[in-house]
Amino acid sequence: MSSKLKVCHIVNWYPNSKNENEAIWTKRHIESLNAHCDNDVFHVQVVEGRYKFESRIKSSFEQSYILSFPTRIWFLKEILTTLLLCYVILFKLKRSKYDIFNFQITYPLLTYSKLICWLVKKPIVVTEHWSAYHLNFGVEKELKRIKRIFKNKKLKFICVSEALVEDIESFSEKKIDYELVPNVIDDKFKFKGNVKPENSFFLLSYWKEPKDPFMILEVFGRLKTEGHNFVVSIGGYGPMIEKMEETIRKLNLQNNVKLLGVLNDIEIIKQFNENKYFIHNSKYKVASVVCSESICCGTPVIASSVGGITEYIDATNGILIKENDIDTWYTNLKYAITTQTDYDNEGISVDAGKRFYPKYVGKKYINALTKFID
């Protein structure tokens, strides 16, 4: 019989039949624990759409329960999520089998956390990745039902950054009992020994708010009029792409800026290794997986000095933009173009790997879970 810790992971966002890349960071986090414990995953989610209930066994350790329901009302989604979760706990898993329950993302799974604690009768840890707390979930009103969750002292938390801890505590007006475990980056993201061409830049995102690629394009437009040479490669997709294409034409950047579209991991790793810098402009980011991937490939990051990014980007592996405005970005990108800084690309990759690769994150993760059982 296995003496490993037995963990039941209950997730709200997870790769599924409609989108195998949805919340892939959640899957990678759980997989980092495979060497240390026995994992079962139950994907429990309510989505907007025509009524449909999908129950699916994905693998020997993954089961999915997704309810589609035609509503945008928060309260109704909370109730439906709780009912679906109760159904799974009572009829689809053996509560006595597990040493601990690990919920990925607090809301809406734990809207009624005291009920869930009573049902599972085992320690509950919540692994948090979400920036919604910083933004008050995109609304102006006070969210009392969500705040109430953090009054439950039985809940312990694992957060991907100190910035996220601060966001949660500021939002909830409560101190939380937590451990830090960073995001996981696949160890195929590494430095390949490429000579990185000067004045080459890479951007990658799902292009929507709070990203602001237009400011970056405006800066490169200004740099081009001054006679500077550079190449910018932009990967990704999203609702901003059409406007980005228009902006590139308007600024006469067609010969300098390439839109690469959707990229797979192999193509992303290639771009990281073939460019001098990775650029990340955002109004806020809890941790930024893509910035972590960049330094794992040994590529310095030029990024907005926001959120959890400031916890691992510094002068040795990039440039932090203190003020997220066009003049500050212009000053720093011009510096990057006109000053040929020699970075230790291999050293950046090695150091980042020790922070983000699965074997290192997995050890931190299991230590955190074990602490909350003891």
N, C-alpha and C positions, 0 to 999 in steps of 0.2 A: 504494500500500500504506500502511495506517495505521502511523504511528510511535508511536501510543499504547502505553503499558504494557499488556501482556496478562496478565490476572489470572484464575486459576482459583479460584473460591470453592467450598469444600466445606463444606456445612452439615449439621448434625444436626437442628436445629429450623427449620422454614420453612413458610410458608403452603402448604397442600396441599388435595387434593380433599375431605378430610373437615372441614378447618377452615382457611378462607382467611385467618383472622386470627392463626393460630398463629405466634408469634415474628415478628410483623410488623416489629418493630424491626430484625431481621436484614435483611429485605428493604429497608427504608428505608436502612440503613447502606450496603448494596451499591449501591443506586440513587444515593446521593450521589456515587459515583465515576464515574457514567456520562459526565460531561463531561470526565473526565480519563483514562480508560482503557477498554479493551475487556474486558468482564466476561462470563464464563461461570459458571453456577451449577449445581452438582451436589448435589442433596439426597439424602443417604444416611442412612437411619434404620431401626433395628430397634424395633418396637413390640410390646407384649404383645397377644396375640389368637390366634384360629384361624389356622392356617398359610395364608399367602397372600403371593405376591410381586407387587408392582405396579411396573411400569416405565412411565414416562410422560414424553413430551416436552411440557413446558408451554408453551414459547415457543422462539423462535430461539436463546435463550441460557440457558434453564432446563430441566434434566432432573431427574426425580425417581425414586429407587429406594428403595422402602419394603418391608421384609420384616416381616410379622406372624408371630409365633412364640409358642406358649403356654408362656412361662417368666417367672418373676420373679427368677431367679438372676442376680446381677450378672455373675459370671464368664462364664456362657454368653452373656449379651448382649454382653459385651466381645468374645468370640471371634467371634460372628456379625457384629457390626458391623465388625470388622477384616476378616473374609472378604468381606463385601459391599463394603467400601471397596476392597480389593485388586482385586476383580472390576471395579469401576468404573474404577480407575486403569489397569488393564492392558488393558481391552477397550472402554471407553466414552469415553475422552478421549485426546487426543494430547498426551502429556507435553511433547514438544519445542516445542509451540506457545506455551507460557506462559513468562513471565518470572518469575513468583512464584506460589506456592500460598497462599491465605488460608483457613485453617480457622476456621469460626465455632464457638466453644466447644471446649475442649480434650478433654473427656471425654464420651463414650467413644471418639470418632473416633481419638484419638492415644494410646490405651492402650499400643499397641506402636509408639511414635513412631519408634524407630530403623529399624524395618522400613519404615515409610512414607517416611521420609527417603531411604532407600536406593532405594525404588521410584521416587519422583518426580525425584530428582536435581536439584532446584531449591530455591531458598530457600523456607522455610516460615515464615509468620507466623500467629499465632493471635489472632483478635479475641475478647476475653472480655467477657461481660456478666453472668456467673452469680454469684449470692449463695451458692451451695452451699459454697464454700470457707470462708466465715465460720461456717457451721453444721456443718462437717465432714460434709456430705452427709446430715445428719439422723441420724447413728449415733454410737456411742461408741467403736467400735473404730478402731484405726489403719488407714488405707487405703493400704497400702504400694504397691499397683500404680498408684494414681493419683498418689501422691507421686513415684514413680519417673519419671513423665513429665517433671517439671521439672528432672531431672538432665541432660536432653538439651540441651546447650549450642547445638545448631543451631536450636533453636526460639526465635523472637522473639515478643514479645507486644504487642498493642494493647489497652489497657484503657479502659473508659468512665469510670473515676474513680480517684483516688488511693486511696480506700478499698478498691477492688477489688484494687489492687496490694498493699496491706498484707495483705489477706485471703489472697491467693495465696501471698505470701512467708511468712506465718505458718503457713499450712497445710502448705506443702511444705518449710519450713525451708531454702529456697533463695532467693537473689536472682535476679530475672529481668531480662532486657534488654527494656525496654518503652518505648512511647510512649503518650501519652494522646490519645484521640479520643472526644469525648462522644457520647451518643446523638443521633439525628437526630429533629427535630420538623418535621413538614410545615409549610410557611410559610402554610398557610391558618389555622393557629392564631395569631391576632393580635388585637390590641385593636380593637374596632369603634367606639369612641367612646361607649359606653354610660355613662350615669350609674348607678353601682352603688349600689343601695339599702343603707342602713345595716342592720346586724344580719342580713345575709343570708349564708348559708354553703352551700357545695357540697362533697359528698364523692363519690368515684367509685373503684370498685375491683372486682376479682373477689374476692368476700368469703369469704376463708378465712384460716387461719393463714399468716403471723404478724400479719395485720391484727387490730385490736381496736376495732370500732365500738361495742361495748357500753360501754366506758369513756366514749366521747364522748357517747353517749345518756344515760348516768347523769349526766354533767356538765350537759347541757342540761335534764335533769329537775330537777336542783337549782336551776338558774338560773330555771326556770319557777316553782318554788315561791316564789322570792324576788320574783316579779312582773316579771321581765324579758321583753321582747317580742323575738322573733326568728323567722326562717324558715330551715329546714334542708332542702335538697334532696339526696337520696342516689340516685346512679345506680349501675348494675351489677347483678351477679347472683352466685350461688355458694352453697355449702352453709350459709352463715350466715344467709341471707335470712329463713327462717322464724322463727328465734330473734330476729332483729332486729325483725320484725313484732310478735312477742310482747312484746318489751321496750318498743317504742313504745306499745303499748296499756297495759302495766303502769304506765308512767310518765305516762300521760295526755298523750302528746305528739302525738296524732293531728292536732290543728289546727296544729301547728308543724313537723312533720316529714313530708316527702313522699318515698315510695319511687318512683323513676321507672323502675326496671327497666333493661333493656338499651338503651343509647343509641348512635346512630351518631355519626360525627365532627361532622356539622353540629349535632346536638343537644348534643353535649358542648361545642363552641365557644360555643353559645348560652348554656349554663349558666355557663361560665366568665365570659362577658361580663356576665351578669345578676346575679352575686353578688359581694359585697364581698370574701369570703375563700374560699379553698379549704383544706379541712382534710385532713391526711394523718397518721394515727396508725398507726405500725408499729414492731415490735420491731427491725427492721433493713431496710435497703434499700441496695443497691449504688449506685443512681443515681436511680431513680424517674422514669420517662418522664412519668407523669401530673403530677408537680410541675413538670417542665420545660414541659409543655403549658400549665399554668396561668399561669406567668409570661410565656410567649410571648403569652398573651391579656391580659397586663397585670394579672392577678389575684394579689394577694399570697397567700402560702402560710403557713398555720399548721401546722407539722410537727414530728414527733419529731426531736430533734437526733441523728440516727443516720446512719452510712455516708456515702455520697456526697452526700446532700442538703445537708450542711453546707458543701459546696464551692461552692454557688451561691445559697443562701438566706441572707440576712442582714437587718439592720434596715431596709434600703432597699426590700426586696421581700417582707417577711413577718416571722414570729415563729418562732423555734426553741424548742421545748420541751425544756429541759435534762434534766428528770427525767420519765420516761414513767410517771407515776402520776396518779391521779385528782385529787389536791389541786393538783398543778402545772398540769394541764390546766384545772381549774376557775379557778385564778387568772388564767391567760392568756386563756381564753375570756371571762371576766367583764371583763377589761381591754379586749378587743376590742369588747365590746358597750357598755361604759360610756364608752370613750374614742374619740371620732370622729377617728381618724387619717386625715390626707389623704395618700394615696400618689400618686405621679406614675405613673398607670397606663400612659400612653403611653410614658413613659421606661422603665418596667419591661419593656414589650413589646419596645421597640427593642433594649435591652441583651440581653434573652434571645434575641432573633432572631439577633444577632451571634454568639452562642455555640452555638445549636442548629439553626439553619436549614440545609438541605442544602448550599447553596452555600458556607457557611463550614466545615461539617464535612467536606465533600468535599475541600476544599483541605488540611485537616489530615490527612485519611486518606491522600491520595495522597502527601503529603510523608513520612508515616510509612512507607508501603510502599516508596517510593523509597529512603529511608535504609537500609532493611534489605536492599536489593538491592546497594547500593554497597559 
